[in-house]
Amino acid sequence: MERVALLRTSGRRLLQRCGRPRPLVPAASSSAPRRRLTSSSSAASSCSSSSRGGSSCLLAAAAPLHLHAAGRYWPLTAPGFARRLSVPAVSTSPSPVPSDTDDVHEYAAKLGFEKVSEQVIDECKSAAVLYKHKKTGAEVMSVANDDENKVFGIVFRTPPKNSTGIPHILEHSVLCGSRKYPLKEPFVELLKGSLHTFLNAFTYPDRTCYPVASTNTKDFYNLVDVYLDAVFFPKCVEDFQTFQQEGWHYELNSPEEEISYKGVVFNEMKGVYSQPDNIMGRVSQQALSPDNTYGVDSGGDPNDIPKLTFEEFKEFHSKFYHPSNARIWFYGDDDTKERLRILSEYLDLFEASPARNESKVMPQKLFKEPVRIAEKYPAGQEGDLKKKYMVCTNWLLSEEPLDVETELALGFLDHLLLGTPASPLRRILLESGLGEAIVGGGVEDELLQPQFSIGLKGVSEDNIEKVEELVMQILKNLAEEGFAPEAVEASMNTIEFSLRENNTGSFPRGLSLMLRSMGKWIYDMDPFEPLKYEQPLQQLKARIAEKGSKAVFSPLIEKYILNNVHRVTVEMQPDPEKASRDEAAEKEILKQVKSSMTQEDLAELARATKELKDKQETPDPPEALKAVPSLSLQDIPKKPIHVPIEVGEINGVKVLQHDLFTNDVVYSEVVFDMGSMKKEHLQLLPLFCQSLLEMGTKDMDFVQLNQLIGRKTGGISVYPLTSSIKGTDDPLTRIVVRGKAMSTRVEDLFHLMNCLLQDVQFTEQQRFKQFVSQSKARMEVQN
């Protein structure tokens, strides 16, 4: 089971990361969740969401050039467009449900729930009710709409006091069998007989999240029951071997051999701590917040994980995995009464607990002066080590929670600074030649206090201070001069388009909303607020229209960054000897452990090691396997969801049209067959695709081009698609040009796509050199 650890992900309460190019080198931060499972697929094809969600499924085809369009654009009388299939769209516009809310509230009261608040959220076409379980204080958000992709999540606030990794190890361990499902890994069995669209778990620095999703109602409730039983009644709190397996243990195969550390989380975090970007993110966050829970690592420091005892592990679960400390989320078109009935069967088994108060996260007080930190990271011997430094400047933006409009304005500012290749902070840093790639993820606001981080990697030792000086100078110039009107318009259009579109791709929409809401809810603030962007968006637009963008954004730069002394600059120094020193130190500790043991102790450890391995290799008995719920053929719809398709031709080019409800957004893909390319040239395709978007055309430089794309469309991307083909050594190779726009702007969309394909100028050698450096930096991280 793979984990994605310490990577910046959805750092937005009100905004998604709209328009920002995927980092060539992922910016690391322990503010993001660690993910346990990797099963989050919904279908074999690349569908952006279920058809009811109002998005489209675009399938690449193997032809010299194909054009795919979804939405209502292509006229049925277009020249050469032959209609082969004509079927009405299967999706409809979502609307809030249910209508019998009074009856639901009466039923909730009988089950022991009281209504705290009820709101219609127009932004996601939902009716949402916040309930409180009177006996335990557990809070439940019940979001009703007609989205068939139903989502459940239970989240516990789990702030650690040290870096032994208790939250991370518990997240693994509770999924290793429970009271009703006594298997070693019930979730592996669930994968075999479930129609889930998401099955995962996240460990954040201050909370642990267990979400599932499915479009099949019976399957959905099966998953909910397994998750509730896992978190409230796990076998791991009574099973020392699960703690050893998932956390850490000494391993000794025979008394004559050397002792070693083993454990799923221990091994995983050793890998995390070997990656420079992850080390940078960890050091930055802990240095920004040294006095609260963010000053330690919830994932676990390999040096500290072996200090964790089984008693501490059990106590942490007993304390924090309690309904009084839970926030529970339901979303979708299922019966709201059934949601509460299932929950009551579990929650009623508990009494109230002080866990909610004991788990509160206290804010970090702001520094009186900036801080500088230098850390070493393990580096290989190859290349010039003096040019492999990293530097990142980080700010903690506020001691108190920010109001919604300020948060939204900071999100817009972040996009203006870093959101596109043409954004000034991003562009000037890369063009400076001081480093190879950007590090730091800009504004991150998933935790209690927002932060801002920016820097470079691949920096020469002599240029460390120059990078920090350049960052401050760029920000100072932007505060004094403001942003170009075209840039502001482009960011406004891009972010507003993304908010209104609410297209989360294969990621369940209800889960995206849950994570957004949780950014406030987990800190005892209003869980509805992050879901309702319309009013603050209009207020922000009105302020910009009345006062100008400079009057809005310049004070933010000055207050939260330039005049903010809570600043930490982290310098990462390459050290080719660090890995070997760390390994030697670990071996010395283990050598001392062994020398302190008697022969009887060593024999017992060898026996325990064999016993644990035997348990891991022994399959679950058939009666235990039967306990895991699964679907029968009768539970699966006999007819698949129909995606309407019309196949036609324009000027010799095959055209596929999907007539779906997309909220008036047109999605289009142009697919080019690159099969004639020589295999040795395939590795150049990513650089070619990047050049199409970032070189500029004969009439526009790349800044103007990117601004025009942002102003007129919802975004255009160009990327390579390669895949092996069964039965042949020749790969399938395509270049995909993907774009989206409102139907009224579709001519602009295709004009800009044509500009990228026909008018790009491959003349800026210095920019191409930047692309190569960024690609090199990315490959170094991946390796």
Helices and strands as residue ranges (DSSP letters): E 34-35, G 51-53, E 65-70, H 101-110, E 113-121, G 122-124, E 126-133, E 139-144, E 150-157, H 166-173, H 186-192, E 196-199, E 202-203, E 207-214, H 217-232, G 235-238, H 240-246, E 249-251, E 260-262, H 264-272, H 276-288, G 293-295, G 305-307, H 310-320, G 323-325, E 326-332, H 336-347, H 355-358, E 371-378, G 385-387, E 389-396, H 404-418, H 424-431, E 437-444, E 451-459, G 461-463, H 464-481, H 485-501, H 509-521, G 529-531, H 534-547, H 549-557, I 558-562, E 567-575, H 578-595, H 599-617, H 622-625, G 633-635, E 646-650, E 653-658, E 665-673, G 679-684, H 685-694, H 702-712, E 715-723, E 732-742, G 743-745, H 746-758, H 765-782
